[in-house]
Amino acid sequence: MKVALRFLRSFLFNLLMNHWGGVVSAVLLVLHYTVGLPIWYFRVALCGWLFIIFVMTLFLHWVGRQPDAPKRPKVNKNPYSQKGYKTINTHR
């Protein structure tokens, strides 16, 4: 439930931040009532804007769920590399 509310809050915030699609939809709706432009222009613009914002929000939530810490480095087991080479103790 927390994840859904967090996603919804992010989605609404993205709608506010990317408001230009809503402005275009509102202009098309006004043109529908004043000039007689077909309503499907408004619907296509609104659905396209909402779909793009939805996909962007999904992608950002997916990226946010990825782990931040890199994987632990593996032990170098290559006997020929300098890092894995241990010198022989010659002091007796």
Stockholm file with secondary structure:
# STOCKHOLM 1.0

chainA/1-92         MKVALRFLRSFLFNLLMNHWGGVVSAVLLVLHYTVGLPIWYFRVALCGWLFIIFVMTLFLHWVGRQPDAPKRPKVNKNPYSQKGYKTINTHR
#=GR chainA/1-92 SS CHHHHHHHHHHHHHHHHTTHHHHHHHHHHHHHHHTCCCHHHHHHHHHHHHHHHHHHHHHHHHHHHSCCSCCCCCCCCCTTSTTTCCCCCCCC
#=GC SS_cons        CHHHHHHHHHHHHHHHHTTHHHHHHHHHHHHHHHTCCCHHHHHHHHHHHHHHHHHHHHHHHHHHHSCCSCCCCCCCCCTTSTTTCCCCCCCC
//
